Each structure stands twice: as structure tokens, then as C-alpha cells.
Amino acid sequence: MAVPWYPRIAAWLLTIATVLTLLTVAGCGGGGLPQPSETSRSATTPSVPDPGTGDSVEGDIDAAVSITNTYWSTHWNEFFTGTYRPPRVLGAYDGATGTAPTCGGTALPDNNAVYCPGGDYVAWDMDLMRAGHQRGDAWVYLVIAHEWGHAIQNRLDAGLVDLARELQADCLAGAVLFGAARDNTLTFEDGDTDELADALSALADETPWTNTSDHGNASQRVSAFSRGAESGVKGCLPNAVR
Ligand SMILES: [Zn+2]
């Protein structure tokens, strides 16, 4: 993924949305984007390596923070009342050496990423980010947009926070990344949608969602992300008219 220097044509974005629609297991409510065509790539297409853009993991993290915050700053008032407040970006930590910061008195988890409600910050273990970035740069955009989604949930009335809060965070991540692409603050490169599906699957639970702390299995995570990509933030809210 990249921060574009020039706007891309809308047709490419629509192609991406079509691919993600194909990845969806449960039916989506439709969001004004085209239905999948027979010629689109399938979910089984192997992940395509990045075409050598040479972006560092640190550079992609900075870009992901910037585009995610810009999206919410720009669009908050389309969905919610009040003023948008970004979470603090605590950023990188090392969960393996006993030096990790704490959240609620507990050290941040090794090889993971978090939103800490008490400190109102987002943070990530760099081992997780580096390993994910090796699989594809879209990984860091997904992780940051997902954790930022938890910060957004923490700002909402309880009735707007889905019981499946992890899947709602995936949905919000989809809304942000595809919304940013529509805003031309983010450009999808070849292979990014495969990388997103790969990351969601790699980070998924092995069993389906059953309680609020679950992340959901791979198909549930991809489905939730795709709903946000297609229907936007409103499609991620409980009882929303989609
Ligand atoms: Zn989460």
C-alpha cells in the first residue's frame, strides 16, 4: 500500500471491492458497489509479493497511522456527534524482553497489538509488525486500522458498539482503508487485497465467534472487513440500515 502522489482511477478501486466481495462468506447488504463478476480473482489466488516498493516497516506504520487518523478526522461528523479525538500513539514496543509498557497494570502482550482504554493509546509489538510486513505491507495497515477501531468504539455510546467488538473493529478497518482509497489518501497496489485476506486469516481464531473476547474465525474476519469495505462505517454499526 502506498500514499499516492496522484489519484488513481476509480475502476481499480471497484475491482478491489469486487475481489473482496468474492472473499465474503456471508452475504453483504450491498453498498452501491458492483456485484462480483465471473472474471475476478478468487480467494484462493496466492498472495502476490510486493512489487519491490522498498517501503520500510517503519515507513508503512507511519503512513498507516496518518491515513487512519486522517480518515476519522475527515469523516467523524458524517457518522457521530461531538468532536473527533484521536487516541495517543504509543507505537512500537518489545513484548519479549520484559520492557513492555503496561495497560491496567499488565504488561502489553508479546507479539500482539493493542488499544489500551485506560491510557487511550494504541501500541504494537514490532516483532508482530515485522513478521507481518514480510508477508505483505497491507498487514500493518490492517493492524493499525483495527486497533484504531477499538479506540473509536471506546468513544461511542454503548448501543453503537457491537457485541462482537473484534469483528466490528475489523469492519471499521475495512471502512477506513477503503474509505481512504476513495479519498485518494491511500492507494491499493497489486496484491494488497490478497494480503489483507491473508492477514485476517493469519490473525483469526480457529473456532467461530461465540463471545465478546473472540476475534472470529478466518471467514468471519474477512466477512466483517469486507462489510466495512463495501458499506462503510454505517455498515459496521449495530442495527444500521445498510
Ligand atoms: Zn481487536
Residues whose N, C-alpha, C, O or C-beta is under 5 A from the ligand:
A	BS01	ZN	E166 A169
